């Protein structure tokens, strides 16, 4: 079939009936909406095109630069759409944590700016968060930028209502369950709204990562704010999945169904099967899960979470600790005295930009994801050395301290993190 523009390939993705001999749900027809078959590789192709399509002629005529908060897929799609027309995209993110995603953005020509303390899913109501940064950038160069704003733009929801939801209904009629990962939440809200009009009894289940874990592209249980497009009341249930189960789900999708999907889709599949097993029914029902992007972009992430797949030994990890783990902690006054004695090492686990803007005097910077890798390969600190870890509010640092303490090392976490140090009136110094 001949096409004259790549945007003609966005949408109309296949709906695949998953083999019940694999998932074992005898009373449910489980379908996968294969959004990774969009031309740029993800469900965000629809959103990116839907947000800028009506304004594209004006954007091109004025030569505007696109600007967006994104950790990956929306940025990729927007950059392709911009680059085809000689335009550029500036991406603001807390950190692109998956190397392959950053590599793709570099190849496409995106300008990526990392911001300290920015959540994976930004909160538009927080001062000094990404949206105020974007506003400042745009104010400094009036008339130079176009902000699509995927976290607040209703076109995100409308695109999935108009297209994705109607495609599913046209293929299989009324649906009983919809499962999708929660990032901007535009896909689940748009699809769910359309399908609920056809079947008011539809149950929409959102999927997030567990509180202290990370799954690319979706919120953690810490990030369920009622802001932007997110509406907690829209969902029958929100299920938290850990990264190991997300990877296992992705592996099963690939090996048993031939669906080469990323960890967000793996988490959604895992949550769907677990949830549906708990809802027995004599009536046959239909469930749909959103397969949002491809496996190949996340191989380094899979290797970290499931090294045994690659023939590597699995070692204890900070991620293996339970949420309520107890760790040695130290307050601001005690830390100040300890640092003055010169008998301790202070490790700041925040991103490099946050560290450069301001850190506790004497702290060295080992970013949290790099620290995880170092600890997985063996403890890098000398035996007997007192090591104090500090993060933004003391949650991640507490888990690191607990992990090392369990192995017999002298480790502690600053209670309340950098925020507590700052609020106590203590000095922060800039880094190089």
C-alpha angles and dihedrals in degrees: 000000000000124000129180100200130035091228088069087072094059112109133002089095120175124265110217124201106222117226109258090209087071103042095033097219100141096179098043133072102213116200130190118212100213101217091158087077091072108114098258092042109256151064087259091073088078093049096046092050093041093053098050105026098091093047098038098103091053092045091053095043092052094040093232124182114232116230125191144161106237142139096207133307101056090046091051093051095044091048093053091048091047096043093053087063098042094259130125137221130220112207122201117198142151090235135322095235098186113071096210091056091052090047092054091050090051092050091049091051102247120161105226121199118188118212126201119245095006115148123231085247108036122225109226091204098059116099114236092018123126097285094056088047091053090047090052092050092049093046091053090056107031114203094010102099142056116204113199092185102202093188094060106019111111089206085076089064095036093054092056092042094051099039118013097039094046091048091055093048092048090054102045109002122225117017127208101196134027121191124189142152116255116235113125084349091223095124098051093043095047097043093039093051092053095045092045090058087058094042116019089193092065113133115212114200120193123207126213135164121261118272099269099028136087129225113174115252102011137083124259121231086261091064104058097124121160092234138109112006095337115113113179092196092060092072128077088207140349114218124201117214126186122231095250092057090045091056091045089052091050091049092051092048089053100041101038104030103024091240108139097202133158129247095272089060089044089055091048092050091048092049092046095053094045093047095046092049087061094053106065116183137172089220121079111244138189125231130182129199125192115236099201109180147352134286098227094071091061106045094118089051091050090049091055095048098038109022091161089071087067095045093261126133117255112232131192113280139193086241090064093066119104117250093249096052115150119228138176109266134192130201129228096261093047092047091051091053092046093052090049090058092057091226100115143060119226117207120195108203098190126110119284095253093053089048092051093050093054139333139165109279112264096020121135119213121239109161115230097246092048090047090053089054093047093050091048088057094046136294109295096199124091116255112263095021114130106232122188120194125206131189131164098286105000102261104107092036090054091056093049091050090050092049093053094041090056087058093052100261126135102248135149140173127229105244109239093006126228090336091061092047091051094044089053088061095251121149125262118198128206120245133224 
